[in-house]
Amino acid sequence: MEDFRIIYRILKYLQQSMDFEEFDCAGFTAERFGTNPNRFQALLIQLQKAGFIEGLNIVLYIRQPERIEPPMEPHITLQGLEYLQENSLMKKAAAFAKGVKEIVPGI
């Protein structure tokens, strides 16, 4: 479940970075998202393969896991924006259902 929170935060960060002319690579770190560098890279690679982000240079060396190499200019795709929208709506629906359950006994 923690991975999905990190994924949401990564996508949200990339969505907000659309407002700026240049991407802030220095602020785009594993520490910022509360994870370790290996998990961060793995999640970024999965996000690109799933079509939620673009702009990563993913390389595969012999007998090593895939790695992200410079240049790295990630940006969110339309599919990533749709994921954020749907996830936000699901959170609102869950909060509403929880509120109804607290108000109406027996549900």
VOGU-3710 file (C-alpha; in Angstrom, 3 decimals, decimal comma):
1> medfriiyri> 0,000/0,000/0,000  2,919/2,321/0,739  4,105/2,010/-2,875  0,804/3,435/-4,108  1,223/6,472/-1,860  4,696/7,025/-3,263  3,394/6,594/-6,821  0,628/9,120/-6,174  3,129/11,607/-4,741  5,497/11,145/-7,706
11> lkylqqsmdf> 2,697/11,728/-10,199  1,426/14,729/-8,228  4,951/16,206/-8,198  5,257/15,736/-11,963  1,822/17,274/-12,488  2,839/20,345/-10,488  6,146/20,570/-12,366  4,197/21,188/-15,582  3,888/24,817/-14,452  7,653/25,358/-14,700
21> eefdcagfta> 9,862/25,775/-17,735  12,603/23,450/-16,466  12,329/20,274/-14,424  13,952/20,379/-10,967  16,058/17,191/-10,957  17,698/18,159/-7,657  14,337/17,999/-5,864  13,264/14,755/-7,521  14,877/12,279/-5,126  13,974/9,134/-3,229
31> erfgtnpnrf> 14,328/11,002/0,052  11,728/13,569/-1,016  9,189/10,774/-1,488  10,134/8,896/1,672  11,701/5,818/0,136  15,103/4,385/-0,715  16,869/4,913/-4,064  16,363/1,323/-5,284  12,594/1,355/-4,698  12,363/4,869/-6,178
41> qalliqlqka> 14,064/3,771/-9,400  11,959/0,607/-9,581  8,742/2,601/-9,197  9,815/5,152/-11,814  10,643/2,379/-14,275  7,265/0,742/-13,646  5,478/4,077/-14,076  7,157/4,648/-17,439  6,478/1,097/-18,641  2,817/1,485/-17,613
51> gfieglnivl> 2,593/4,724/-19,608  2,025/7,100/-16,671  5,282/9,014/-17,228  7,801/9,578/-20,031  11,289/10,999/-20,322  13,382/8,442/-18,452  16,461/6,888/-20,010  16,134/3,264/-18,871  19,146/1,058/-19,581  19,749/-2,635/-19,037
61> yirqperiep> 23,239/-3,924/-18,357  24,184/-7,599/-18,466  23,254/-9,395/-15,232  22,030/-6,213/-13,574  18,580/-4,779/-12,999  17,319/-1,970/-15,180  18,636/1,440/-14,180  17,788/5,032/-14,964  20,686/6,976/-16,477  21,006/10,675/-17,296
71> pmephitlqg> 19,529/12,576/-18,957  16,391/12,340/-16,860  13,553/14,672/-17,784  10,414/12,918/-16,563  6,997/14,296/-17,291  3,512/13,040/-16,623  1,424/11,681/-19,494  -2,296/11,990/-20,093  -2,691/8,507/-18,636  -0,848/9,656/-15,503
81> leylqenslm> -3,126/12,681/-15,202  -6,168/10,420/-15,535  -4,798/8,187/-12,755  -4,462/11,211/-10,466  -8,008/12,323/-11,262  -9,526/8,892/-10,656  -7,504/8,364/-7,477  -8,602/11,752/-6,148  -12,256/10,951/-6,863  -11,934/7,560/-5,148
91> kkaaafakgv> -10,491/9,210/-2,032  -13,385/11,663/-1,950  -15,918/8,852/-2,396  -14,299/6,817/0,387  -14,330/9,815/2,733  -17,986/10,462/1,887  -18,911/6,812/2,519  -17,064/6,887/5,831  -18,933/10,060/6,807  -22,290/8,512/5,902
101> keivpgi> -21,453/5,398/7,898  -20,679/7,515/10,960  -23,935/9,472/10,635  -26,307/6,618/9,773  -26,157/3,765/12,284  -26,386/0,216/10,998  -24,663/0,790/7,656
//
